[in-house]
Amino acid sequence: MVRFFGAVMARDMARGFHAVRLARPGLPDLPEGRPVIVCATHPSWWDPAFCIVLHARLFPDREGYAPMKAAMLERYGFFRRIGLFGLEDGPRGAARFLSTSQALLADPDRVLWVTPQGRFVDPRERPLGLRPGVAHLLARMPEAVALPLALEYPFWSEKRPEALAAFGTPLDAREGGTPAAWSERLEAALTGTADRLAALSQARDPSAFENLLAGKRGVGGVYGTWQRLKALARGERHAPDHMAERP
């Protein structure tokens, strides 16, 4: 089920975007035998699909899990079969997040994907306004490693947007600290990662990224067909992109 749904998400992202890109140097080195908590920004409806694609390509030998609002999980029950667990708002939901996450991350081969902002937030908004759940989790689980992840979906020069991701420097929970201290560290680390991705997004340089998925190219429709026919009539190779990318 996980492999099938991962393929579906990859197909949907390839259709919806010009390209799906990961900022170089890609996934940082992570210590072996330690569970990972990926802390991602939350700018778009596409974030869960993007995280599923990233997990399938970067963590193929690890199980992945993620929290989801309980009401949405009731609506889309099949998500339970691919590692999502439901959370309610309020103190009860916070307690369930901590207990469930600790139980899951007792296995060092697991990855927990979370969006600690807890809501859709524009990628340029500062401060990020992280909720305290992940900070409390890191204070309780020194064996864990927190990995910042920034996501963006800008339009560059093509009809469809780009899907961009960038990882930050991992945070080792063995450094210790109170939940308040971890909140400050996470805010700083994720802000720095988001700022780096923002600069790369504004530079519009594809060579700064690794292409994970080649998306939909060209304008499509009647005009796209006309372009193909014109190139065929001239004996030329059809180049669907509006602007050629630098190698």
C-alpha positions in Angstrom: 0.0 0.0 0.0 2.8 2.4 0.8 4.6 1.7 -2.4 1.4 2.1 -4.4 0.4 5.3 -2.8 4.0 6.7 -3.2 3.8 6.0 -6.9 0.4 7.8 -7.1 1.8 10.8 -5.3 4.9 10.9 -7.6 2.6 10.7 -10.6 0.4 13.5 -9.3 3.3 15.8 -8.6 4.9 15.1 -12.0 1.6 16.2 -13.6 1.2 19.2 -11.4 4.7 20.7 -11.5 7.3 21.6 -14.0 9.9 19.8 -11.9 10.3 18.4 -8.3 13.7 19.6 -7.0 15.8 19.0 -3.9 18.5 21.7 -3.1 22.0 20.5 -3.2 23.8 18.8 -1.5 20.6 16.9 -0.8 20.0 14.8 2.3 22.7 15.4 5.0 24.5 12.6 6.7 22.5 11.2 9.5 23.9 9.0 12.4 23.1 5.4 12.0 20.7 3.6 14.4 18.9 6.7 15.4 15.2 7.6 14.7 14.7 10.8 12.6 12.1 13.5 13.1 11.7 15.6 9.9 10.4 19.1 10.8 8.9 20.7 7.7 7.5 24.1 6.9 3.8 24.0 5.8 3.1 26.3 2.9 0.7 24.2 0.8 -1.8 21.5 0.3 0.9 19.6 -1.6 3.2 19.2 1.5 2.0 15.6 2.4 2.5 14.4 -1.2 5.9 16.0 -1.4 7.0 14.4 1.9 5.8 11.0 0.7 7.9 11.4 -2.5 10.9 12.5 -0.5 10.5 9.6 1.9 10.3 7.0 -0.9 13.5 8.3 -2.6 15.6 9.2 0.4 14.5 6.8 3.1 13.5 3.6 1.2 14.6 1.3 4.0 12.8 3.1 6.8 9.2 3.2 7.9 7.6 6.6 7.7 4.8 8.0 10.0 3.0 11.3 10.4 0.3 12.9 12.4 -3.0 14.1 10.8 -6.0 15.9 12.1 -8.4 13.2 13.4 -11.4 14.6 11.5 -9.5 14.4 8.2 -8.3 10.9 9.0 -11.9 9.8 9.6 -12.7 11.2 6.1 -9.7 9.5 4.5 -9.4 6.3 6.5 -7.0 4.6 4.1 -4.2 7.0 5.3 -4.0 4.8 8.4 -2.7 2.0 6.2 0.3 4.1 5.1 1.4 5.3 8.6 -0.7 8.3 9.5 -2.2 8.6 13.0 -5.0 10.9 14.1 -4.7 13.9 16.5 -7.4 16.1 18.2 -6.8 19.7 19.1 -6.1 20.7 22.6 -4.3 19.1 25.5 -5.6 15.6 24.7 -4.2 15.8 21.2 -0.9 17.1 22.5 -0.6 14.2 24.9 -1.5 11.7 22.2 1.1 13.2 19.9 3.8 12.7 22.5 2.8 9.2 23.5 2.3 7.9 20.0 5.5 9.5 18.7 7.6 8.1 21.5 6.2 4.6 20.9 6.9 4.9 17.1 10.4 6.3 17.5 11.4 3.5 19.9 12.3 1.8 16.6 15.5 3.5 15.3 14.6 2.6 11.7 11.6 4.9 11.7 11.1 8.5 10.4 8.4 10.8 11.8 7.3 13.6 9.4 5.8 16.6 11.2 4.8 20.2 10.3 5.3 22.0 13.6 3.7 25.2 12.4 0.4 23.3 12.6 -1.3 25.3 9.9 -0.7 26.6 6.3 1.8 29.4 6.4 3.3 31.5 3.7 6.9 30.5 3.2 8.1 34.2 3.7 6.2 34.6 7.1 8.5 35.3 10.0 8.7 34.2 12.8 7.6 30.7 11.8 5.5 30.3 14.9 6.2 26.6 15.7 4.0 24.8 18.1 5.8 23.2 21.1 5.0 19.5 20.5 8.3 18.6 18.7 10.3 20.5 21.2 8.8 18.5 24.1 9.4 15.3 22.1 13.1 16.1 21.6 13.5 16.9 25.3 12.1 13.4 26.1 13.9 11.4 23.4 17.6 12.1 23.4 18.2 9.2 20.9 16.3 11.2 18.2 17.7 13.4 15.4 15.7 16.4 14.2 16.0 17.3 10.5 14.8 20.7 9.3 13.0 20.7 5.9 11.8 23.8 4.0 9.3 23.5 1.1 8.2 26.0 -1.6 6.2 26.0 -4.8 7.2 29.1 -6.8 6.5 29.9 -10.5 9.7 30.4 -12.5 9.6 30.7 -16.3 7.2 27.9 -17.2 3.4 27.4 -17.1 3.6 25.1 -14.1 5.3 25.9 -10.8 8.4 24.3 -9.3 8.3 22.1 -6.2 11.4 22.9 -4.2 12.8 21.4 -1.0 15.9 22.0 1.1 17.2 20.2 4.2 19.0 21.9 7.0 21.6 20.8 9.4 20.4 17.9 11.7 19.9 18.6 15.4 21.1 16.0 17.8 18.7 15.5 20.8 21.6 14.2 22.8 22.7 17.8 23.2 19.9 18.0 25.8 17.9 20.9 26.9 14.5 22.0 28.1 11.4 22.2 25.8 11.8 26.0 25.7 15.5 25.6 24.6 14.5 23.2 21.9 11.8 25.5 20.7 14.4 28.2 20.2 16.8 25.8 18.4 14.1 24.5 16.1 12.8 27.9 15.3 16.3 29.1 14.4 17.2 25.9 12.4 14.0 25.8 10.4 14.1 29.6 9.8 17.7 29.3 8.5 16.7 26.5 6.2 13.6 28.3 4.9 15.7 31.5 4.3 18.3 29.4 2.3 15.5 27.9 0.1 14.0 31.3 -0.4 17.3 32.7 -1.7 17.6 29.7 -4.1 14.0 30.1 -5.2 14.6 33.8 -6.0 17.8 33.0 -7.9 15.9 30.6 -10.2 19.0 28.5 -10.9 18.1 24.9 -11.6 21.7 23.8 -11.3 21.4 24.5 -7.5 19.0 21.6 -7.3 18.8 17.9 -8.0 15.8 16.9 -10.0 13.8 14.2 -8.2 11.0 14.2 -10.8 10.7 15.5 -14.3 7.3 17.2 -14.4 4.9 18.4 -17.1 6.7 20.5 -19.8 5.4 23.0 -22.3 2.1 24.9 -22.4 0.0 22.0 -23.6 -3.4 22.3 -25.3 -3.8 23.5 -28.9 -0.8 25.8 -28.9 1.4 23.0 -27.6 0.3 20.7 -30.3 0.9 23.4 -32.9 4.4 23.9 -31.7 5.1 20.2 -32.0 3.7 20.1 -35.5 5.7 23.1 -36.6 8.9 21.6 -35.3 8.1 18.3 -37.1 7.4 20.1 -40.4 10.8 21.9 -40.1 12.6 18.7 -39.2 13.6 20.3 -35.8 13.7 18.8 -32.3 10.7 20.1 -30.3 11.7 22.0 -27.2 8.6 22.4 -25.1 10.1 24.5 -22.3 9.6 28.3 -22.5 13.3 28.8 -21.5 16.1 26.2 -21.7 17.7 25.3 -18.3 21.4 25.8 -17.7 23.2 22.4 -17.4 
